Amino acid sequence: MTARSGRAARRARTGAAATALVLGVVVTGCGAIPRSGPVHRHAEPSPTATEARPTYLVDPAGPVPGAGPEQVVEGFLAAGTGVADDYSVAREYLTPELAATWHPDARTLVHRGEPSLVPRLEDGQYRLNVEVSAVVGATGVMERKPAGSTEVLDFEVVQVDGQWRIAEAPDATLLTPSDFEDIFEPHELYFADPDLSNAVVDPRWFPERTPVSTSIVRALLNGPAAYLRGAVSTSFPTGTTLAGSAVPVQDGTATVELSVPDFDPADIEVNRRMHEQLLLSLAQLESVDSVELVVDGAPVELGAARGEPELADEVTVPSRQVGLVDRQLVFYQGGQTEPVPGLPALDALQPSLPAMDAAAEHFAVVDGADGSLVTLARGEQPAERYSGTGLTRPSFDEHGWVWTADSAGTVRAVRAPARGGEPVRVEAQWLAARTVTSLRVSRGGTRALVVTQQDGVSQLWLAGIVRDGDGTPRRLNEPYRVAADVDADIALWLSDREFVAAPLGGADPVRPRIYDVSGQYEELPAIGGLTGLSAGNGPSAVYALADGTLHMLTGSAWAPQDDEVRDPAFAG
């Protein structure tokens, strides 16, 4: 997929999912900060400048002469919606000293219910108690919070020329979920896998103000989000910074001027990689068609133009699935099944949860008799590799490893061939107190998509996979929570930027959700008696096993396909 087609796909997905932003809105009845009053929202006219302008602007009210200290704090909090001109209205509520040093973009808190502002023992000091559903950091990384997560913000108010002004305040703004949805948009930064063959999406959230291109480039130069560090690479040398104050866009071209330590203008390969990473990340903006890279005041030489990006930003799987008919592994495609040729019989096992690699050469099942992972290959006898309680469906990665997790949060991986050696335990300390119900390695092999349950509530996580130089997996990074407090037992990749998730095992109708990696989702049609899901390339390849029948998602309905095959799965 080219950068242009990837951008079009993103726009379509974002439009479909925009009304379903997952921010966990909960309304409560406590002491409230006023969120209404002299705040004016309006749509801006069609853009005539060189870059598309935001369609949502807020004109919050500034300080009222004679306002009391509590009113000043409340007005300051309400002015957090005014992102224009670097939050100039909110700064009016601050002392001149604090106005010059306050960093509103350091943290954006999205709150549930209504915050409660209370005076402290010392005069002029106030404390805000607020339940938060999400926090966006300075580089646009969103951290979703489970229900009950709270923050405490302290303020101090003093008099300046007879008017109360805030002398101490946290580097943060506070938004309602609806204001956040209107002001912020998700954007995709692009990094590369360690082999420099596949692009990896790193979602970030930025306020839609001019120019958002600057926010994207600054975040890109800052490197991947913490959960991806060590799992992906960047083309920009350490210490690379933006040379100017902004990334201007003129007639569809974004000009990015960088300061690059020890820059070698003759290193065309590095130049191309930097340019491509910028293009993939900026071309999602409707105003950007191309990128001009400038270093030390001179345009960078890129050599002969290429028709396609060097990094693939989509990794696909074959269209056939593997499943079970009785105790035999079969291929399933287009309503037809056939036995997988060359595999030994599985009569001695109670096979379940089959999986296969992309080449359909290696296979794995979980033996229900003893909870063991069993690998198979053509011409080889089944090999029991290890056992555990409640093993997840095996997941093959592109490096030849097959992964599972047990219900206690222990993650293991083993090379697929029977003589592939002993399993390795993949470090994932953050899973120790959680029950794992699903683990899937991304198609590019850089991230694990994990579903955990605790006290009957599920969380959806992404964690970067850190490997040795030969591809041996060693660690799952501390994760990024894609969705908090959801009802899901399984999550399956549809691409490297989308996945489908659903609860299993109940008789009542449920609605699976298709998420993108920023956490936005859209709900699929309801289906009852759901016991399994399989996911191929995109939403048109979602299958559901319900009441013993395999169904295919067709538009707004589930179409019955087969009543013999069970536990089907696409490669991966």
Buried (B, 14 or more C-beta within 10 A) or exposed (E): BBBEEBBEBBEEBBEBBEEBBBBBBEEEEEEEBEBEEEBEEEEEEEBEEBBBBBEBBBBBBBBEEEBEBBBBBBBBBBBBBBBBEEBEBBBBBBBEEBBEEBEBBEBBBBBBBBBBBEEEEEEBBBEBBBBBBBBBBBBBBBBBBEEEBEBEBEBBBBEBEEBBBBBBBBEBBBBBBEBBBBBBBBBBBBBBBBEEEBBBBBBBBBBBBBBBBBBBBBBBBBBBBBBBBBBBBBBBBEEBEBBEEBBBBEEEBBBBBBBBEEBEBEEBEBBBBBBBBBBBBBBBBEBBBBBBBBBEEEEBEBEEEEEEBEBBBBBBBBEBBBBBBEEBBBBBEEEEBEEBEEBBEBEEBEBBBBBBBBEBEBBBBBBEEEBBBBBBBEEBEBBEBBBBEBBBBBBBBBBBBBBBBBBBBBBBBBBBBBEBEEBBEBBBEBBEEBBBBBBBBBBBBBBBBBBBBEEEBBBBBBBBBBBEEEBBBBBBBBBBBBBBBBBBBBBBBBBBBBBBBBBBEEEEEBBBBBBBBBBBBBEBBEBEBBBBBBBBBBBEBBBBBBEEBBBBBEEEEBEEBBEBBBBBBBBB
